[in-house]
Amino acid sequence: MIYTTTILDTDATALPLASISTLTLTLYDVLTGDIINSRTLQNVLNTNQVTVHATSGLLTWTALPADMAIVGTPQVGELEHHIALFKLLYSSTKKHKHEVAIFVKQLTKVPT
């Protein structure tokens, strides 16, 4: 999965990379609260499969297969609801959160 969005400030202007102090990603299962793929407040400012364009504010996350792991016990064909929560600090003091809902379908049961 590749997810893209444009990071905007409060005036709906694209944020250049130079204005962003920190960018983190937390990925979790909504039902259980379990963290997925160790992504808890993980630094993703142009690292860990996330890039931010220098001038356009375009954020691109290239999710890994482990980011789409089933962590609960849905039946075959059922969906599991995950959230990718991006948090950023920009212009030294301004904070922003961006949530992405992800629904992962249980395709097969694999014995553990």
N, C-alpha and C positions, 0 to 999 in steps of 0.2 A: 504494500500500500504506500502510495505517495500522497501526502497531505500538503496543501499549500494554502496560504492566506497572506494578506498584506497587513503588516502591523501599522496601525494608525495612532496618532496622538489624539488628545481631546478635541482638537480642531479638525479632525478627519484628514490630517496631513500625514503622508507616509513618513515613518520614522527611519532615518538613515542609521546604518549600523553604528556609526560613531557616537550616536546619542544614547545607545543602549548600554547600560552598565552591567546588568546581569540578566540572564534568561535561563530559567530552569524548567524541567519537565517532570511531572509526577504522573505515573500511569497506574490506574487501579481499577479493580472490579467493583462495581457499584453495590452488588448484593453482599459481598463478604468484606469489602474494604481491603482485600489483599493487594499488595503491590505487585505489579507485573514487571518481569525482566529487570528487577533491581532499579527501576526508574523512580526514585524518590528524591525530589528536589535536585535532580541530576543537572549539572551544568550542560547546557546545550547551545551555548553561544558560539556558533560555527564549530561545533564538535558533536560527537555522539549522534551522527546521522541527521543533524539539523544544521541548516545554513540560513543566514540572513544576508540578503543582497546589500551591497555597500550603500546604495542610494535609494532604491525603490521600496525598501521595507518588506520585500517579499521573503516570507519564511517558508522553507521547504523542509519537511520531515520525511525521510525515507525510512519507514518502519521496517524493523527486522522481523523475521518469522517469529522469534521469541516474544515480540511485542503483541502478537495476536494469539498467544497461548490461551487455551481454555483453563481456567483455574478452579471452577466450581464443578458441578455435576449435572449439567444440562443433558437431556436426552438427545439422541440423534435428531437433527433438524431444528432443535431449539436454539434460541439466541442467548448469548451472554452479553450483558451491558457493561462496557468499560468506559472510563473517562480518561482522556489525556488533558492534563491541566498545565498550561504554560503560564508561568509568572515572569513578569519582567519589571525591571527598574530602569527608568530612563530619565534623562535630563537631571540626574543626581538625586531627585527626591520623588519623582512621580512613579506610582505603581500601577500595574495593569495585570488583569487575569483574563485568560482566554481558555474556555473549555471546549473540548471536542468530544462528542458522543460517538462511540464506536460500538457496533454490534457484531459480535463474532459468532458464527454459526457452527454448532457441533456437527461435523460431517460424519465422523466415525468414532467409535470407541476403541482406543488403543490400550491394551492391557499394560499395567505398570509392573 
